[in-house]
Amino acid sequence: MKNSLSLSQKVSFLAACTFTVVAPVMGYLSIGLPPVIIVGGSALVGLFCWYFTYLKKPVEPGIILPLFILTVAGLQIHIVEEYLMGFAPAMSRLFGIPWSEKNFLMVFALIGPVIYTLTSLGLYYKVPIAGFVAWFIFIGPGVAEFTHFIFPLLAPDLFPDDPHSLTASINGTRIPQMPNFYFKTTGHYYFPGMCTAVLPMIPGCLAIYRLLIRKRSCGICSV
């Protein structure tokens, strides 16, 4: 007979499901479709992996915590490059979305580190919901950062043939100095965050591998 979820596990599962639905919807309403694809996709895959690898049987901190800390440390360095090189306004021009630098800093430079710190504490004490956040980070920065290498190949929604920065109002929000990183226009293959994208990817992908291999090994041992 399979063990049913405990109360804390049920609450964590409900919270994770709520985040998986609410976060992409809020992102879509405030910015547009890209957050739905990136955040929603990462959350959905993370939810699935977390359910089968961590929720019912939390992983020992020695396995997951060091890799999580390395992933978010690499992510913060990556965010520095994104901020300095204008990631948010570049994304605004690329997809025609109203993503200001203020919102970018609020989410990734201010709120993000608070969540990472609390998640680290949760992983240490094997709190179920912390495992979901970790999986979300592993899938997002751990895997989805490869999109930085695709962005320079995409034609921006706003004036793709103009190499100069653009200031415009998008859906009522004024976005200043939106740079153009379209390779065909600039001749340079680069997008903000590209140089440091691998920093969170390496430990993130390693964490995914270790957690899935551990799950498979445990499954074989239980047969």
ChimeraX commands (.cxc) that place a marker at each C-alpha (Angstrom):
marker #1 position 0.00,0.00,0.00 radius 0.5
marker #1 position 1.39,3.39,-1.00 radius 0.5
marker #1 position 1.98,5.97,1.69 radius 0.5
marker #1 position -0.34,8.95,1.45 radius 0.5
marker #1 position 0.98,12.48,1.62 radius 0.5
marker #1 position 1.34,14.12,5.01 radius 0.5
marker #1 position -0.37,17.42,5.77 radius 0.5
marker #1 position 2.80,19.43,5.13 radius 0.5
marker #1 position 3.34,17.60,1.85 radius 0.5
marker #1 position -0.24,18.29,0.77 radius 0.5
marker #1 position 0.12,21.98,1.63 radius 0.5
marker #1 position 3.41,22.14,-0.25 radius 0.5
marker #1 position 1.88,20.43,-3.27 radius 0.5
marker #1 position -1.05,22.84,-3.26 radius 0.5
marker #1 position 1.30,25.82,-2.97 radius 0.5
marker #1 position 3.46,24.53,-5.83 radius 0.5
marker #1 position 0.43,23.96,-8.06 radius 0.5
marker #1 position -0.86,27.43,-7.25 radius 0.5
marker #1 position 2.47,29.00,-8.16 radius 0.5
marker #1 position 2.62,27.02,-11.39 radius 0.5
marker #1 position -0.70,28.52,-12.45 radius 0.5
marker #1 position -0.66,31.99,-10.89 radius 0.5
marker #1 position 2.92,33.08,-11.70 radius 0.5
marker #1 position 2.62,32.63,-15.50 radius 0.5
marker #1 position -0.81,34.28,-15.52 radius 0.5
marker #1 position 0.49,37.29,-13.60 radius 0.5
marker #1 position 3.50,37.45,-15.89 radius 0.5
marker #1 position 1.27,37.37,-18.94 radius 0.5
marker #1 position -0.99,40.12,-17.62 radius 0.5
marker #1 position 1.90,42.40,-16.64 radius 0.5
marker #1 position 4.44,41.70,-19.39 radius 0.5
marker #1 position 3.22,39.29,-22.06 radius 0.5
marker #1 position 3.65,35.80,-23.47 radius 0.5
marker #1 position 7.41,35.18,-22.86 radius 0.5
marker #1 position 6.98,34.79,-19.06 radius 0.5
marker #1 position 4.27,32.21,-19.67 radius 0.5
marker #1 position 6.62,30.13,-21.79 radius 0.5
marker #1 position 9.73,30.52,-19.63 radius 0.5
marker #1 position 8.28,30.70,-16.11 radius 0.5
marker #1 position 5.29,28.48,-16.78 radius 0.5
marker #1 position 7.32,25.88,-18.61 radius 0.5
marker #1 position 10.00,25.76,-15.91 radius 0.5
marker #1 position 7.40,25.59,-13.15 radius 0.5
marker #1 position 5.45,22.80,-14.84 radius 0.5
marker #1 position 8.51,20.64,-15.51 radius 0.5
marker #1 position 9.86,21.44,-12.05 radius 0.5
marker #1 position 6.55,20.46,-10.46 radius 0.5
marker #1 position 6.57,17.11,-12.22 radius 0.5
marker #1 position 10.18,16.33,-11.30 radius 0.5
marker #1 position 9.76,17.54,-7.72 radius 0.5
marker #1 position 6.70,15.38,-7.18 radius 0.5
marker #1 position 8.55,12.21,-8.12 radius 0.5
marker #1 position 11.97,12.98,-6.62 radius 0.5
marker #1 position 11.57,15.14,-3.51 radius 0.5
marker #1 position 8.02,15.64,-2.27 radius 0.5
marker #1 position 7.44,12.21,-0.76 radius 0.5
marker #1 position 11.05,11.61,0.23 radius 0.5
marker #1 position 13.15,14.78,0.63 radius 0.5
marker #1 position 16.73,14.49,-0.53 radius 0.5
marker #1 position 19.56,14.74,1.96 radius 0.5
marker #1 position 20.91,18.32,2.17 radius 0.5
marker #1 position 24.39,17.13,1.27 radius 0.5
marker #1 position 23.13,16.07,-2.15 radius 0.5
marker #1 position 20.99,19.00,-3.21 radius 0.5
marker #1 position 21.99,22.03,-1.12 radius 0.5
marker #1 position 25.55,22.61,-2.41 radius 0.5
marker #1 position 24.39,22.40,-6.03 radius 0.5
marker #1 position 21.49,24.74,-5.33 radius 0.5
marker #1 position 23.79,27.32,-3.74 radius 0.5
marker #1 position 26.21,27.08,-6.66 radius 0.5
marker #1 position 23.33,27.49,-9.11 radius 0.5
marker #1 position 21.94,30.63,-7.48 radius 0.5
marker #1 position 25.44,32.06,-7.00 radius 0.5
marker #1 position 26.07,31.61,-10.71 radius 0.5
marker #1 position 22.65,33.07,-11.40 radius 0.5
marker #1 position 23.41,36.23,-9.45 radius 0.5
marker #1 position 26.66,36.75,-11.36 radius 0.5
marker #1 position 24.69,36.17,-14.54 radius 0.5
marker #1 position 22.13,38.78,-13.50 radius 0.5
marker #1 position 24.92,41.34,-13.02 radius 0.5
marker #1 position 25.88,40.93,-16.67 radius 0.5
marker #1 position 22.24,41.11,-17.73 radius 0.5
marker #1 position 21.71,44.35,-15.83 radius 0.5
marker #1 position 24.91,46.01,-17.02 radius 0.5
marker #1 position 24.25,45.13,-20.65 radius 0.5
marker #1 position 20.53,45.97,-20.67 radius 0.5
marker #1 position 18.76,42.62,-20.66 radius 0.5
marker #1 position 15.31,43.92,-19.69 radius 0.5
marker #1 position 15.11,46.68,-22.34 radius 0.5
marker #1 position 16.63,44.32,-24.91 radius 0.5
marker #1 position 13.88,41.79,-24.18 radius 0.5
marker #1 position 11.32,44.58,-24.40 radius 0.5
marker #1 position 12.49,45.43,-27.90 radius 0.5
marker #1 position 12.87,41.81,-28.94 radius 0.5
marker #1 position 9.36,40.73,-27.97 radius 0.5
marker #1 position 7.53,44.06,-27.79 radius 0.5
marker #1 position 6.86,43.70,-24.06 radius 0.5
marker #1 position 6.86,46.39,-21.33 radius 0.5
marker #1 position 9.67,45.06,-19.12 radius 0.5
marker #1 position 11.40,47.91,-17.30 radius 0.5
marker #1 position 14.77,47.71,-15.56 radius 0.5
marker #1 position 13.02,48.59,-12.30 radius 0.5
marker #1 position 10.85,45.47,-12.52 radius 0.5
marker #1 position 13.84,43.40,-13.55 radius 0.5
marker #1 position 15.85,44.51,-10.52 radius 0.5
marker #1 position 12.90,44.11,-8.17 radius 0.5
marker #1 position 12.32,40.48,-9.14 radius 0.5
marker #1 position 15.81,39.14,-9.82 radius 0.5
marker #1 position 18.12,41.31,-7.71 radius 0.5
marker #1 position 15.97,42.03,-4.65 radius 0.5
marker #1 position 13.16,39.49,-4.20 radius 0.5
marker #1 position 15.06,36.60,-5.78 radius 0.5
marker #1 position 17.94,36.45,-3.26 radius 0.5
marker #1 position 15.44,36.44,-0.37 radius 0.5
marker #1 position 13.71,33.43,-1.89 radius 0.5
marker #1 position 17.03,31.69,-2.53 radius 0.5
marker #1 position 18.13,32.22,1.07 radius 0.5
marker #1 position 14.90,30.86,2.52 radius 0.5
marker #1 position 15.00,27.95,0.08 radius 0.5
marker #1 position 18.52,27.05,1.20 radius 0.5
marker #1 position 17.28,26.95,4.79 radius 0.5
marker #1 position 14.31,24.86,3.71 radius 0.5
marker #1 position 16.52,22.37,1.87 radius 0.5
marker #1 position 18.68,22.02,4.96 radius 0.5
marker #1 position 15.63,21.11,7.05 radius 0.5
marker #1 position 14.02,19.08,4.23 radius 0.5
marker #1 position 10.97,21.31,3.90 radius 0.5
marker #1 position 8.96,19.92,0.95 radius 0.5
marker #1 position 8.18,23.23,-0.78 radius 0.5
marker #1 position 11.88,24.12,-0.78 radius 0.5
marker #1 position 12.46,21.17,-3.08 radius 0.5
marker #1 position 9.98,22.60,-5.57 radius 0.5
marker #1 position 11.70,25.99,-5.59 radius 0.5
marker #1 position 15.04,24.25,-6.10 radius 0.5
marker #1 position 13.69,22.24,-9.02 radius 0.5
marker #1 position 12.20,25.41,-10.52 radius 0.5
marker #1 position 15.61,27.08,-10.33 radius 0.5
marker #1 position 17.40,24.03,-11.74 radius 0.5
marker #1 position 15.03,23.90,-14.72 radius 0.5
marker #1 position 14.93,27.67,-15.29 radius 0.5
marker #1 position 18.51,28.96,-14.92 radius 0.5
marker #1 position 19.79,25.40,-15.08 radius 0.5
marker #1 position 18.39,24.63,-18.50 radius 0.5
marker #1 position 16.49,27.58,-19.99 radius 0.5
marker #1 position 19.53,29.87,-20.03 radius 0.5
marker #1 position 20.47,28.33,-23.37 radius 0.5
marker #1 position 17.87,30.69,-24.87 radius 0.5
marker #1 position 20.43,33.49,-24.58 radius 0.5
marker #1 position 22.22,31.90,-27.51 radius 0.5
marker #1 position 19.03,31.97,-29.59 radius 0.5
marker #1 position 17.91,35.53,-28.89 radius 0.5
marker #1 position 20.51,37.21,-31.17 radius 0.5
marker #1 position 19.12,35.22,-34.09 radius 0.5
marker #1 position 15.55,36.48,-33.60 radius 0.5
marker #1 position 14.33,39.63,-35.32 radius 0.5
marker #1 position 13.06,42.17,-32.77 radius 0.5
marker #1 position 9.42,43.20,-32.85 radius 0.5
marker #1 position 10.47,46.85,-32.80 radius 0.5
marker #1 position 12.56,48.25,-35.67 radius 0.5
marker #1 position 14.75,45.20,-36.30 radius 0.5
marker #1 position 16.80,46.98,-38.99 radius 0.5
marker #1 position 17.72,49.95,-36.80 radius 0.5
marker #1 position 20.97,49.29,-34.87 radius 0.5
marker #1 position 20.46,52.24,-32.54 radius 0.5
marker #1 position 18.82,52.14,-29.12 radius 0.5
marker #1 position 15.14,52.96,-29.06 radius 0.5
marker #1 position 12.93,54.69,-26.52 radius 0.5
marker #1 position 9.24,53.94,-26.88 radius 0.5
marker #1 position 6.01,53.37,-25.00 radius 0.5
marker #1 position 4.82,49.76,-24.93 radius 0.5
marker #1 position 1.31,49.15,-23.64 radius 0.5
marker #1 position 1.43,52.44,-21.79 radius 0.5
marker #1 position 4.84,51.85,-20.20 radius 0.5
marker #1 position 7.77,53.98,-21.34 radius 0.5
marker #1 position 10.86,51.84,-21.90 radius 0.5
marker #1 position 14.00,53.91,-22.51 radius 0.5
marker #1 position 17.16,52.89,-24.32 radius 0.5
marker #1 position 16.10,49.55,-25.77 radius 0.5
marker #1 position 19.19,48.16,-27.54 radius 0.5
marker #1 position 19.10,46.03,-30.65 radius 0.5
marker #1 position 21.13,42.82,-30.53 radius 0.5
marker #1 position 19.80,41.31,-33.75 radius 0.5
marker #1 position 22.76,39.56,-35.36 radius 0.5
marker #1 position 21.74,40.39,-38.94 radius 0.5
marker #1 position 21.60,44.07,-38.07 radius 0.5
marker #1 position 24.55,44.50,-35.73 radius 0.5
marker #1 position 26.91,41.85,-37.09 radius 0.5
marker #1 position 27.74,40.87,-33.51 radius 0.5
marker #1 position 26.57,37.59,-32.01 radius 0.5
marker #1 position 25.70,38.62,-28.48 radius 0.5
marker #1 position 22.77,39.11,-26.12 radius 0.5
marker #1 position 22.89,40.39,-22.52 radius 0.5
marker #1 position 23.73,37.51,-20.20 radius 0.5
marker #1 position 25.24,35.27,-22.86 radius 0.5
marker #1 position 28.78,35.30,-21.46 radius 0.5
marker #1 position 27.73,34.12,-18.00 radius 0.5
marker #1 position 24.76,31.93,-18.96 radius 0.5
marker #1 position 26.75,28.76,-18.35 radius 0.5
marker #1 position 27.47,29.65,-14.71 radius 0.5
marker #1 position 24.03,28.60,-13.40 radius 0.5
marker #1 position 23.59,26.03,-16.16 radius 0.5
marker #1 position 26.48,23.78,-15.10 radius 0.5
marker #1 position 25.49,23.16,-11.45 radius 0.5
marker #1 position 21.80,23.28,-12.37 radius 0.5
marker #1 position 22.11,20.54,-14.98 radius 0.5
marker #1 position 24.36,18.53,-12.66 radius 0.5
marker #1 position 21.72,18.77,-9.93 radius 0.5
marker #1 position 19.04,17.53,-12.31 radius 0.5
marker #1 position 21.23,14.62,-13.32 radius 0.5
marker #1 position 22.08,13.66,-9.75 radius 0.5
marker #1 position 18.48,13.87,-8.55 radius 0.5
marker #1 position 17.11,11.84,-11.45 radius 0.5
marker #1 position 19.88,9.25,-11.18 radius 0.5
marker #1 position 19.26,9.01,-7.44 radius 0.5
marker #1 position 15.54,8.50,-8.05 radius 0.5
marker #1 position 16.26,5.79,-10.60 radius 0.5
marker #1 position 18.73,4.07,-8.27 radius 0.5
marker #1 position 16.24,4.16,-5.40 radius 0.5
marker #1 position 13.58,2.74,-7.68 radius 0.5
marker #1 position 15.82,-0.14,-8.72 radius 0.5
marker #1 position 16.78,-0.86,-5.12 radius 0.5
marker #1 position 13.15,-0.98,-4.05 radius 0.5
marker #1 position 12.23,-3.56,-6.69 radius 0.5
marker link #1:1,2 radius 0.2
marker link #1:2,3 radius 0.2
marker link #1:3,4 radius 0.2
marker link #1:4,5 radius 0.2
marker link #1:5,6 radius 0.2
marker link #1:6,7 radius 0.2
marker link #1:7,8 radius 0.2
marker link #1:8,9 radius 0.2
marker link #1:9,10 radius 0.2
marker link #1:10,11 radius 0.2
marker link #1:11,12 radius 0.2
marker link #1:12,13 radius 0.2
marker link #1:13,14 radius 0.2
marker link #1:14,15 radius 0.2
marker link #1:15,16 radius 0.2
marker link #1:16,17 radius 0.2
marker link #1:17,18 radius 0.2
marker link #1:18,19 radius 0.2
marker link #1:19,20 radius 0.2
marker link #1:20,21 radius 0.2
marker link #1:21,22 radius 0.2
marker link #1:22,23 radius 0.2
marker link #1:23,24 radius 0.2
marker link #1:24,25 radius 0.2
marker link #1:25,26 radius 0.2
marker link #1:26,27 radius 0.2
marker link #1:27,28 radius 0.2
marker link #1:28,29 radius 0.2
marker link #1:29,30 radius 0.2
marker link #1:30,31 radius 0.2
marker link #1:31,32 radius 0.2
marker link #1:32,33 radius 0.2
marker link #1:33,34 radius 0.2
marker link #1:34,35 radius 0.2
marker link #1:35,36 radius 0.2
marker link #1:36,37 radius 0.2
marker link #1:37,38 radius 0.2
marker link #1:38,39 radius 0.2
marker link #1:39,40 radius 0.2
marker link #1:40,41 radius 0.2
marker link #1:41,42 radius 0.2
marker link #1:42,43 radius 0.2
marker link #1:43,44 radius 0.2
marker link #1:44,45 radius 0.2
marker link #1:45,46 radius 0.2
marker link #1:46,47 radius 0.2
marker link #1:47,48 radius 0.2
marker link #1:48,49 radius 0.2
marker link #1:49,50 radius 0.2
marker link #1:50,51 radius 0.2
marker link #1:51,52 radius 0.2
marker link #1:52,53 radius 0.2
marker link #1:53,54 radius 0.2
marker link #1:54,55 radius 0.2
marker link #1:55,56 radius 0.2
marker link #1:56,57 radius 0.2
marker link #1:57,58 radius 0.2
marker link #1:58,59 radius 0.2
marker link #1:59,60 radius 0.2
marker link #1:60,61 radius 0.2
marker link #1:61,62 radius 0.2
marker link #1:62,63 radius 0.2
marker link #1:63,64 radius 0.2
marker link #1:64,65 radius 0.2
marker link #1:65,66 radius 0.2
marker link #1:66,67 radius 0.2
marker link #1:67,68 radius 0.2
marker link #1:68,69 radius 0.2
marker link #1:69,70 radius 0.2
marker link #1:70,71 radius 0.2
marker link #1:71,72 radius 0.2
marker link #1:72,73 radius 0.2
marker link #1:73,74 radius 0.2
marker link #1:74,75 radius 0.2
marker link #1:75,76 radius 0.2
marker link #1:76,77 radius 0.2
marker link #1:77,78 radius 0.2
marker link #1:78,79 radius 0.2
marker link #1:79,80 radius 0.2
marker link #1:80,81 radius 0.2
marker link #1:81,82 radius 0.2
marker link #1:82,83 radius 0.2
marker link #1:83,84 radius 0.2
marker link #1:84,85 radius 0.2
marker link #1:85,86 radius 0.2
marker link #1:86,87 radius 0.2
marker link #1:87,88 radius 0.2
marker link #1:88,89 radius 0.2
marker link #1:89,90 radius 0.2
marker link #1:90,91 radius 0.2
marker link #1:91,92 radius 0.2
marker link #1:92,93 radius 0.2
marker link #1:93,94 radius 0.2
marker link #1:94,95 radius 0.2
marker link #1:95,96 radius 0.2
marker link #1:96,97 radius 0.2
marker link #1:97,98 radius 0.2
marker link #1:98,99 radius 0.2
marker link #1:99,100 radius 0.2
marker link #1:100,101 radius 0.2
marker link #1:101,102 radius 0.2
marker link #1:102,103 radius 0.2
marker link #1:103,104 radius 0.2
marker link #1:104,105 radius 0.2
marker link #1:105,106 radius 0.2
marker link #1:106,107 radius 0.2
marker link #1:107,108 radius 0.2
marker link #1:108,109 radius 0.2
marker link #1:109,110 radius 0.2
marker link #1:110,111 radius 0.2
marker link #1:111,112 radius 0.2
marker link #1:112,113 radius 0.2
marker link #1:113,114 radius 0.2
marker link #1:114,115 radius 0.2
marker link #1:115,116 radius 0.2
marker link #1:116,117 radius 0.2
marker link #1:117,118 radius 0.2
marker link #1:118,119 radius 0.2
marker link #1:119,120 radius 0.2
marker link #1:120,121 radius 0.2
marker link #1:121,122 radius 0.2
marker link #1:122,123 radius 0.2
marker link #1:123,124 radius 0.2
marker link #1:124,125 radius 0.2
marker link #1:125,126 radius 0.2
marker link #1:126,127 radius 0.2
marker link #1:127,128 radius 0.2
marker link #1:128,129 radius 0.2
marker link #1:129,130 radius 0.2
marker link #1:130,131 radius 0.2
marker link #1:131,132 radius 0.2
marker link #1:132,133 radius 0.2
marker link #1:133,134 radius 0.2
marker link #1:134,135 radius 0.2
marker link #1:135,136 radius 0.2
marker link #1:136,137 radius 0.2
marker link #1:137,138 radius 0.2
marker link #1:138,139 radius 0.2
marker link #1:139,140 radius 0.2
marker link #1:140,141 radius 0.2
marker link #1:141,142 radius 0.2
marker link #1:142,143 radius 0.2
marker link #1:143,144 radius 0.2
marker link #1:144,145 radius 0.2
marker link #1:145,146 radius 0.2
marker link #1:146,147 radius 0.2
marker link #1:147,148 radius 0.2
marker link #1:148,149 radius 0.2
marker link #1:149,150 radius 0.2
marker link #1:150,151 radius 0.2
marker link #1:151,152 radius 0.2
marker link #1:152,153 radius 0.2
marker link #1:153,154 radius 0.2
marker link #1:154,155 radius 0.2
marker link #1:155,156 radius 0.2
marker link #1:156,157 radius 0.2
marker link #1:157,158 radius 0.2
marker link #1:158,159 radius 0.2
marker link #1:159,160 radius 0.2
marker link #1:160,161 radius 0.2
marker link #1:161,162 radius 0.2
marker link #1:162,163 radius 0.2
marker link #1:163,164 radius 0.2
marker link #1:164,165 radius 0.2
marker link #1:165,166 radius 0.2
marker link #1:166,167 radius 0.2
marker link #1:167,168 radius 0.2
marker link #1:168,169 radius 0.2
marker link #1:169,170 radius 0.2
marker link #1:170,171 radius 0.2
marker link #1:171,172 radius 0.2
marker link #1:172,173 radius 0.2
marker link #1:173,174 radius 0.2
marker link #1:174,175 radius 0.2
marker link #1:175,176 radius 0.2
marker link #1:176,177 radius 0.2
marker link #1:177,178 radius 0.2
marker link #1:178,179 radius 0.2
marker link #1:179,180 radius 0.2
marker link #1:180,181 radius 0.2
marker link #1:181,182 radius 0.2
marker link #1:182,183 radius 0.2
marker link #1:183,184 radius 0.2
marker link #1:184,185 radius 0.2
marker link #1:185,186 radius 0.2
marker link #1:186,187 radius 0.2
marker link #1:187,188 radius 0.2
marker link #1:188,189 radius 0.2
marker link #1:189,190 radius 0.2
marker link #1:190,191 radius 0.2
marker link #1:191,192 radius 0.2
marker link #1:192,193 radius 0.2
marker link #1:193,194 radius 0.2
marker link #1:194,195 radius 0.2
marker link #1:195,196 radius 0.2
marker link #1:196,197 radius 0.2
marker link #1:197,198 radius 0.2
marker link #1:198,199 radius 0.2
marker link #1:199,200 radius 0.2
marker link #1:200,201 radius 0.2
marker link #1:201,202 radius 0.2
marker link #1:202,203 radius 0.2
marker link #1:203,204 radius 0.2
marker link #1:204,205 radius 0.2
marker link #1:205,206 radius 0.2
marker link #1:206,207 radius 0.2
marker link #1:207,208 radius 0.2
marker link #1:208,209 radius 0.2
marker link #1:209,210 radius 0.2
marker link #1:210,211 radius 0.2
marker link #1:211,212 radius 0.2
marker link #1:212,213 radius 0.2
marker link #1:213,214 radius 0.2
marker link #1:214,215 radius 0.2
marker link #1:215,216 radius 0.2
marker link #1:216,217 radius 0.2
marker link #1:217,218 radius 0.2
marker link #1:218,219 radius 0.2
marker link #1:219,220 radius 0.2
marker link #1:220,221 radius 0.2
marker link #1:221,222 radius 0.2
marker link #1:222,223 radius 0.2
view
